[in-house]
């Protein structure tokens, strides 16, 4: 019995040594080409025409950038209920599971084995010349068809799956930033419409009062019917404008509801935005910073690395594939003898397969992997160029819209003074009401345009925040 135990112990040690050697061989280096980051196909600086002193957008969380409390509440609800973002989170989980499957292929799958066999051998096949009924029992541990990764094929597949997971997580972060920017911009448009409605209503009230006065004048013969019709026209135009703005507000509210993911309560604003309080100044930095701060660029690079790793798997397919099946346990012809002395049993079955003829399948797979790598390079470079343009556009919009706001404010002041003077001239009989009508229309247009331009300036700052990867450093990244 002692001799049997010693023999079993020696076999276990030999199996352990063999297993260790196999594991070391399985850890061979991948045949994937060495990864080299493509050069950024953009200039070293943005074509900005002004100083961009301010804070770095990537390190500035959205809670710090946006000051409006109602907007905060909407963004929180959108991050929780938006269906596109929820789908992106599920895609991350999908990629995480796929990575776990590929990673598991590196290691042997150890199974507990228990078998029972009963067979009958006919008399003409039996050594004794009589029918033979035999049965046997086996219990033990086994490894089934484990591929020893000599050439790094499985390791390359694992690396590709890891990069795909990282890419999907960066895509989630990019969608997160995009969603925040969309909610903020939609909210600003809603507030712009509120402010324009307030202006329209004030104009309606003023013109309704003018109509009342002109009706009284017409009744006593102090003014003509033509002047009365012109005052009615002014009032009708202001009312039509309010109806148009109310329709636009309802549509904008529905769009914002879709982004947020559920109904929300938000009362129409009755105040003018303090533009300087809503958003904080940002620094554009350098285009090279975008490679680290823009999640969509990082995601594109991970997709490139995944395609690069798949080339290693395609190359390894040209080489022999070695698999191992082994078991070690106890066997006996009787159930009660399974664990008796000398009942230990083992099986070691390595196999090797070498591709000889596959009608060009492996070569085509390698060509496909290389083309997909080249396509990933192109997409990566295009993503960088798109990001560069978005930042440049936002910088240009910010600069020129600031100047437009100043210019339109001056225009509004001039139009208000013009309307006042024309009204005085009409009251003194120095001009017709046509001139008053024209001045009133121009004044309302200037008021509406100024509000639109101020909102466009806010939208450009939101776009700049998103284009620079705003808040990306504060967005947690999932762990594989």
C-alpha positions as CSV (number, residue, x, y, z in Angstrom):
1,X,0.0,0.0,0.0
2,X,2.9,2.4,0.9
3,X,4.4,1.6,-2.5
4,X,1.2,2.5,-4.3
5,X,0.9,5.8,-2.4
6,X,4.5,6.6,-3.3
7,X,3.8,5.8,-6.9
8,X,0.7,8.0,-6.9
9,X,2.6,10.8,-5.3
10,X,5.3,10.6,-7.9
11,X,2.8,10.7,-10.7
12,X,1.1,13.8,-9.1
13,X,4.5,15.6,-9.0
14,X,5.2,14.7,-12.6
15,X,1.8,15.9,-13.6
16,X,2.3,19.1,-11.7
17,X,5.6,19.7,-13.4
18,X,4.1,19.1,-16.7
19,X,1.2,21.4,-16.0
20,X,3.6,24.1,-15.0
21,X,5.6,23.7,-18.2
22,X,2.4,23.9,-20.2
23,X,1.3,27.1,-18.4
24,X,4.7,28.7,-19.2
25,X,4.4,27.7,-22.8
26,X,0.9,29.1,-22.9
27,X,2.2,32.5,-21.8
28,X,4.2,33.0,-25.0
29,X,4.3,36.5,-26.4
30,X,1.6,37.5,-28.8
31,X,2.3,37.6,-32.6
32,X,0.5,40.9,-32.9
33,X,2.5,43.7,-34.5
34,X,4.0,46.3,-32.1
35,X,1.4,49.1,-31.6
36,X,2.4,52.6,-32.6
37,X,0.1,55.5,-32.0
38,X,-0.5,57.3,-35.3
39,X,0.5,60.9,-35.5
40,X,-2.4,63.4,-35.0
41,X,-3.3,64.8,-38.4
42,X,-4.1,68.3,-37.1
43,X,-2.1,71.5,-36.6
44,X,-0.3,72.1,-33.3
45,X,-2.6,75.0,-32.3
46,X,-6.2,75.9,-32.8
47,X,-6.9,78.7,-35.3
48,X,-8.2,80.9,-32.4
49,X,-8.2,84.6,-32.7
50,X,-8.4,85.5,-29.0
51,X,-6.9,84.6,-25.7
52,X,-8.6,81.5,-24.2
53,X,-7.6,82.1,-20.5
54,X,-9.7,80.0,-18.2
55,X,-10.1,76.6,-16.6
56,X,-9.4,73.2,-18.2
57,X,-12.7,71.7,-19.2
58,X,-11.7,68.1,-18.7
59,X,-11.0,68.7,-14.9
60,X,-14.2,70.8,-14.5
61,X,-17.1,68.7,-13.5
62,X,-20.5,69.6,-15.0
63,X,-21.8,70.4,-11.5
64,X,-19.1,73.1,-11.2
65,X,-19.5,74.4,-14.8
66,X,-23.3,74.9,-14.8
67,X,-24.6,77.1,-12.0
68,X,-28.4,76.9,-12.7
69,X,-30.1,74.7,-10.1
70,X,-33.0,73.7,-12.4
71,X,-30.5,72.6,-15.0
72,X,-28.7,70.5,-12.4
73,X,-31.8,68.7,-11.6
74,X,-32.5,68.0,-15.3
75,X,-29.0,66.7,-15.9
76,X,-29.2,64.3,-12.9
77,X,-32.5,62.9,-14.2
78,X,-31.1,62.5,-17.7
79,X,-28.1,60.6,-16.5
80,X,-30.4,58.3,-14.7
81,X,-33.3,57.8,-17.1
82,X,-32.0,58.6,-20.7
83,X,-32.5,55.4,-22.7
84,X,-29.5,56.0,-25.0
85,X,-27.2,56.2,-22.0
86,X,-28.8,53.2,-20.5
87,X,-28.1,51.2,-23.7
88,X,-24.5,52.4,-23.7
89,X,-24.0,51.1,-20.1
90,X,-25.4,47.7,-21.2
91,X,-23.0,47.6,-24.1
92,X,-20.2,48.1,-21.6
93,X,-21.5,45.1,-19.6
94,X,-21.7,43.1,-22.8
95,X,-18.1,43.9,-23.7
96,X,-17.0,43.1,-20.2
97,X,-18.6,39.6,-20.4
98,X,-17.1,39.0,-23.8
99,X,-13.7,39.8,-22.4
100,X,-14.2,37.4,-19.5
101,X,-15.0,34.6,-22.0
102,X,-11.8,35.2,-24.0
103,X,-9.6,35.6,-20.9
104,X,-10.9,32.3,-19.6
105,X,-9.5,30.5,-22.7
106,X,-6.0,31.1,-21.4
107,X,-6.5,28.7,-18.5
108,X,-7.4,25.0,-18.4
109,X,-10.9,24.1,-17.3
110,X,-10.6,21.6,-14.5
111,X,-13.7,19.4,-14.1
112,X,-14.7,16.7,-11.7
113,X,-15.3,13.5,-13.5
114,X,-17.4,10.5,-12.5
115,X,-18.2,7.7,-15.0
116,X,-19.8,4.3,-14.9
117,X,-19.6,1.9,-17.8
118,X,-21.3,-1.4,-18.3
119,X,-20.8,-3.5,-21.5
120,X,-21.4,-6.9,-22.9
121,X,-18.9,-8.7,-25.2
122,X,-20.3,-11.5,-27.4
123,X,-18.8,-15.0,-27.1
124,X,-17.1,-14.9,-30.4
125,X,-15.2,-11.8,-29.4
126,X,-14.4,-12.9,-25.9
127,X,-11.1,-14.6,-25.0
128,X,-12.9,-17.1,-22.8
129,X,-15.3,-18.1,-25.6
130,X,-18.2,-17.1,-23.4
131,X,-20.3,-13.9,-23.3
132,X,-18.7,-11.3,-21.0
133,X,-20.4,-8.6,-19.0
134,X,-18.0,-6.0,-17.6
135,X,-18.5,-2.8,-15.7
136,X,-16.1,-0.2,-14.3
137,X,-16.2,3.0,-12.2
138,X,-14.0,6.1,-12.4
139,X,-13.8,9.3,-10.4
140,X,-11.2,12.0,-10.7
141,X,-10.2,15.4,-12.1
142,X,-9.7,16.2,-15.7
143,X,-8.8,18.8,-18.2
144,X,-10.6,18.6,-21.5
145,X,-9.2,19.8,-24.9
146,X,-7.2,22.8,-23.4
147,X,-5.3,24.6,-26.1
148,X,-1.8,25.5,-25.1
149,X,-1.3,29.0,-26.4
150,X,2.2,28.5,-27.9
151,X,1.8,31.3,-30.5
152,X,-0.3,33.7,-28.5
153,X,-3.5,33.2,-30.5
154,X,-5.8,33.1,-27.4
155,X,-3.8,35.9,-25.8
156,X,-4.3,38.1,-28.8
157,X,-8.1,37.4,-28.8
158,X,-8.1,38.2,-25.1
159,X,-6.2,41.5,-25.7
160,X,-8.6,42.4,-28.5
161,X,-11.6,41.7,-26.3
162,X,-10.1,43.9,-23.5
163,X,-9.5,46.8,-25.9
164,X,-13.1,46.4,-27.1
165,X,-14.3,46.6,-23.5
166,X,-12.2,49.7,-22.9
167,X,-13.5,51.2,-26.1
168,X,-17.2,50.6,-25.2
169,X,-16.6,52.2,-21.8
170,X,-15.0,55.3,-23.3
171,X,-17.9,55.5,-25.8
172,X,-20.2,55.5,-22.7
173,X,-18.2,58.4,-21.2
174,X,-18.4,60.3,-24.6
175,X,-22.2,59.8,-24.7
176,X,-22.4,60.9,-21.1
177,X,-20.7,64.2,-22.0
178,X,-22.8,64.6,-25.1
179,X,-26.0,64.0,-23.2
180,X,-25.0,66.6,-20.6
181,X,-24.3,69.2,-23.3
182,X,-27.5,68.4,-25.2
183,X,-29.6,68.8,-22.0
184,X,-27.9,72.0,-21.2
185,X,-28.3,73.4,-24.7
186,X,-31.9,72.3,-24.9
187,X,-32.6,74.0,-21.5
188,X,-31.0,77.2,-22.8
189,X,-33.2,77.2,-25.9
190,X,-36.2,76.7,-23.6
191,X,-35.2,79.7,-21.5
192,X,-34.5,81.8,-24.6
193,X,-38.1,81.1,-25.7
194,X,-39.4,82.0,-22.3
195,X,-37.5,85.4,-22.4
196,X,-38.8,86.1,-25.9
197,X,-42.4,85.3,-24.8
198,X,-42.0,87.7,-21.9
199,X,-40.9,90.4,-24.4
200,X,-43.8,89.6,-26.7
201,X,-46.3,89.8,-23.9
202,X,-45.0,93.2,-22.8
203,X,-45.2,94.4,-26.4
204,X,-48.8,93.0,-26.6
205,X,-49.8,94.8,-23.4
206,X,-48.2,98.1,-24.7
207,X,-49.9,97.8,-28.1
208,X,-53.3,96.8,-26.5
209,X,-53.1,100.0,-24.5
210,X,-52.2,102.0,-27.6
211,X,-55.2,100.4,-29.4
212,X,-57.5,101.4,-26.6
213,X,-56.3,105.0,-26.8
214,X,-56.6,105.1,-30.6
215,X,-60.1,103.7,-30.5
216,X,-61.1,106.5,-28.2
217,X,-59.4,109.1,-30.5
218,X,-61.1,107.7,-33.5
219,X,-64.5,107.8,-31.7
220,X,-64.0,111.5,-31.1
221,X,-62.6,112.2,-34.6
222,X,-59.0,112.9,-33.4
223,X,-57.4,110.3,-35.6
224,X,-58.0,108.5,-38.9
225,X,-59.3,105.0,-39.4
226,X,-56.1,104.2,-41.2
227,X,-54.0,105.0,-38.1
228,X,-56.4,102.8,-36.1
229,X,-56.0,99.9,-38.5
230,X,-52.2,100.2,-38.3
231,X,-52.3,100.0,-34.5
232,X,-54.5,96.9,-34.8
233,X,-52.0,95.4,-37.2
234,X,-49.2,96.0,-34.8
235,X,-51.1,94.3,-32.0
236,X,-52.0,91.3,-34.2
237,X,-48.4,90.9,-35.3
238,X,-47.3,90.8,-31.6
239,X,-50.0,88.3,-30.8
240,X,-49.0,86.1,-33.7
241,X,-45.4,86.2,-32.6
242,X,-46.4,85.0,-29.1
243,X,-48.4,82.1,-30.6
244,X,-45.4,81.0,-32.7
245,X,-43.1,81.2,-29.7
246,X,-45.5,79.2,-27.5
247,X,-45.6,76.5,-30.2
248,X,-41.8,76.5,-30.4
249,X,-41.6,76.2,-26.6
250,X,-44.0,73.3,-26.5
251,X,-41.9,71.5,-29.1
252,X,-38.6,72.3,-27.2
253,X,-40.1,71.0,-24.0
254,X,-41.0,67.7,-25.7
255,X,-37.4,67.5,-27.1
256,X,-36.0,68.1,-23.6
257,X,-38.4,65.5,-22.1
258,X,-37.0,62.9,-24.5
259,X,-33.5,63.7,-23.5
260,X,-34.3,63.6,-19.8
261,X,-36.2,60.3,-20.2
262,X,-39.3,61.3,-18.1
263,X,-41.8,64.0,-17.5
264,X,-40.6,66.9,-15.4
265,X,-42.0,70.2,-14.0
266,X,-40.4,73.4,-15.1
267,X,-42.2,76.7,-14.9
268,X,-41.7,79.4,-17.6
269,X,-39.0,81.8,-16.6
270,X,-40.0,85.4,-16.0
271,X,-36.4,86.8,-15.7
272,X,-33.4,87.6,-17.9
273,X,-30.5,85.3,-17.6
274,X,-27.3,86.5,-16.0
275,X,-25.0,85.2,-18.8
276,X,-21.8,85.5,-16.7
277,X,-23.3,83.5,-13.8
278,X,-24.4,80.5,-15.8
279,X,-21.1,79.3,-17.3
280,X,-17.5,79.7,-16.4
281,X,-14.6,80.7,-18.8
282,X,-12.7,77.8,-20.4
283,X,-9.2,77.4,-21.7
284,X,-8.9,75.6,-25.0
285,X,-5.4,74.3,-24.4
286,X,-3.6,72.4,-27.3
287,X,-5.0,70.0,-29.8
288,X,-2.7,67.3,-28.3
289,X,-4.6,67.6,-25.1
290,X,-7.7,66.2,-26.9
291,X,-6.0,62.8,-27.3
292,X,-6.3,62.4,-23.5
293,X,-9.4,64.4,-22.7
294,X,-11.9,63.4,-25.4
295,X,-13.4,60.0,-24.6
296,X,-14.4,59.4,-28.3
297,X,-10.8,59.8,-29.4
298,X,-9.6,57.4,-26.6
299,X,-12.4,55.0,-27.7
300,X,-11.2,55.1,-31.3
301,X,-7.6,54.3,-30.2
302,X,-8.8,51.3,-28.2
303,X,-10.6,50.1,-31.3
304,X,-7.4,50.5,-33.2
305,X,-5.5,48.5,-30.5
306,X,-8.2,45.8,-30.7
307,X,-7.8,45.5,-34.5
308,X,-4.0,45.4,-34.0
309,X,-4.4,42.5,-31.6
310,X,-6.6,40.6,-34.0
311,X,-3.8,40.5,-36.5
312,X,-1.8,38.5,-33.9
313,X,-4.6,36.0,-33.7
314,X,-4.8,35.7,-37.5
315,X,-1.0,35.2,-37.7
316,X,-1.1,32.5,-35.1
317,X,-3.6,30.5,-37.1
318,X,-0.9,29.6,-39.5
319,X,1.0,27.6,-36.9
320,X,0.3,24.2,-35.2
321,X,-2.4,24.1,-32.6
322,X,-1.6,22.0,-29.5
323,X,-4.4,20.8,-27.2
324,X,-4.3,18.7,-24.0
325,X,-6.8,16.3,-22.5
326,X,-5.8,14.7,-19.2
327,X,-7.5,13.0,-16.3
328,X,-6.2,11.7,-12.9
329,X,-8.3,9.8,-10.4
330,X,-9.3,6.3,-9.2
331,X,-10.9,3.5,-11.2
332,X,-12.2,0.1,-10.3
333,X,-14.4,-2.7,-11.6
334,X,-16.4,-2.4,-8.4
335,X,-17.9,0.6,-6.7
336,X,-16.5,-0.3,-3.3
337,X,-13.0,-0.7,-4.7
338,X,-12.7,2.8,-6.1
339,X,-10.4,4.1,-3.4
340,X,-8.5,0.9,-2.7
341,X,-4.7,0.7,-2.9
342,X,-3.5,0.6,-6.4
343,X,-6.8,1.9,-8.0
344,X,-5.3,5.3,-9.1
345,X,-5.6,5.9,-12.8
346,X,-4.5,8.6,-15.2
347,X,-4.7,9.6,-18.8
348,X,-2.5,12.1,-20.7
349,X,-3.6,12.8,-24.3
350,X,-1.9,15.7,-26.1
351,X,-2.9,16.4,-29.7
352,X,-1.5,18.6,-32.4
353,X,-3.1,19.9,-35.6
354,X,-1.2,21.7,-38.4
355,X,-3.1,23.5,-41.1
356,X,-2.1,22.1,-44.5
357,X,-4.8,23.1,-46.9
358,X,-7.7,25.5,-46.1
359,X,-8.4,27.0,-49.5
360,X,-6.8,30.3,-48.4
361,X,-9.0,30.8,-45.4
362,X,-6.2,31.7,-43.0
363,X,-4.6,34.0,-45.5
364,X,-7.9,35.8,-46.1
365,X,-8.5,36.1,-42.4
366,X,-5.1,37.7,-42.0
367,X,-5.8,40.1,-44.9
368,X,-9.1,40.9,-43.3
369,X,-7.5,41.7,-39.9
370,X,-4.9,44.0,-41.6
371,X,-7.6,45.8,-43.6
372,X,-9.7,46.3,-40.4
373,X,-6.6,47.7,-38.6
374,X,-6.0,50.2,-41.5
375,X,-9.6,51.1,-41.3
376,X,-9.4,51.7,-37.6
377,X,-6.4,53.9,-38.2
378,X,-8.4,56.0,-40.6
379,X,-11.3,56.2,-38.2
380,X,-9.0,57.2,-35.4
381,X,-7.5,60.0,-37.5
382,X,-10.9,61.2,-38.6
383,X,-12.1,61.3,-35.0
384,X,-9.2,63.5,-34.1
385,X,-9.9,65.8,-37.1
386,X,-13.6,66.0,-36.1
387,X,-12.7,66.9,-32.5
388,X,-10.3,69.6,-33.7
389,X,-13.0,71.2,-35.9
390,X,-15.6,71.1,-33.1
391,X,-13.2,73.0,-30.8
392,X,-12.2,75.4,-33.5
393,X,-15.9,76.1,-34.4
394,X,-16.8,76.6,-30.8
395,X,-13.9,79.0,-30.3
396,X,-14.8,81.0,-33.4
397,X,-18.5,81.1,-32.4
398,X,-17.7,82.2,-28.9
399,X,-15.5,85.1,-30.1
400,X,-17.8,86.4,-32.9
401,X,-21.0,85.9,-30.9
402,X,-19.6,88.0,-28.1
403,X,-19.0,90.8,-30.5
404,X,-22.5,90.3,-32.0
405,X,-24.1,90.6,-28.6
406,X,-22.3,94.0,-28.0
407,X,-23.3,95.2,-31.5
408,X,-26.9,94.1,-31.1
409,X,-27.2,95.7,-27.7
410,X,-26.1,99.0,-29.3
411,X,-28.7,98.4,-32.1
412,X,-31.4,97.8,-29.5
413,X,-30.6,101.0,-27.7
414,X,-30.7,102.9,-30.9
415,X,-34.0,101.3,-32.0
416,X,-35.5,102.1,-28.6
417,X,-34.5,105.8,-28.8
418,X,-35.7,105.9,-32.4
419,X,-39.1,104.5,-31.4
420,X,-39.4,107.1,-28.7
421,X,-38.5,110.0,-30.9
422,X,-40.8,108.9,-33.7
423,X,-43.6,108.6,-31.3
424,X,-43.0,112.2,-30.1
425,X,-42.9,113.4,-33.8
426,X,-46.2,111.7,-34.4
427,X,-47.8,113.1,-31.3
428,X,-46.7,116.6,-32.5
429,X,-48.1,115.9,-36.0
430,X,-44.7,116.0,-37.7
431,X,-44.9,112.6,-39.2
432,X,-47.4,109.9,-40.1
433,X,-48.1,106.7,-38.2
434,X,-46.3,104.7,-40.9
435,X,-43.0,105.8,-39.4
436,X,-44.2,104.8,-35.9
437,X,-45.3,101.4,-37.2
438,X,-41.9,100.8,-38.8
439,X,-40.0,101.8,-35.7
440,X,-42.1,99.6,-33.5
441,X,-41.5,96.6,-35.7
442,X,-37.8,97.2,-35.8
443,X,-37.7,97.6,-32.0
444,X,-39.4,94.2,-31.4
445,X,-37.2,92.5,-34.0
446,X,-34.1,93.9,-32.3
447,X,-35.3,92.8,-28.8
448,X,-35.9,89.2,-30.1
449,X,-32.6,89.0,-32.0
450,X,-30.6,90.1,-29.0
451,X,-32.1,87.3,-26.9
452,X,-31.4,84.8,-29.6
453,X,-27.8,85.9,-30.0
454,X,-27.2,85.8,-26.2
455,X,-28.5,82.2,-26.1
456,X,-26.4,81.3,-29.1
457,X,-23.4,82.6,-27.2
458,X,-24.3,80.4,-24.2
459,X,-24.7,77.4,-26.6
460,X,-21.3,78.0,-28.1
461,X,-19.8,77.9,-24.6
462,X,-21.6,74.6,-23.9
463,X,-20.3,73.2,-27.2
464,X,-16.8,74.2,-26.3
465,X,-17.1,72.5,-22.9
466,X,-18.3,69.3,-24.6
467,X,-15.7,69.5,-27.5
468,X,-12.9,69.8,-24.9
469,X,-14.1,66.7,-23.1
470,X,-15.7,68.6,-20.3
471,X,-15.7,66.7,-17.0
472,X,-14.1,63.6,-18.5
473,X,-11.7,63.3,-15.6
474,X,-14.6,63.2,-13.1
475,X,-16.4,60.4,-15.0
476,X,-15.6,57.0,-13.4
477,X,-14.3,54.4,-15.8
478,X,-15.4,50.7,-15.3
479,X,-12.9,48.1,-14.3
480,X,-12.6,44.9,-16.4
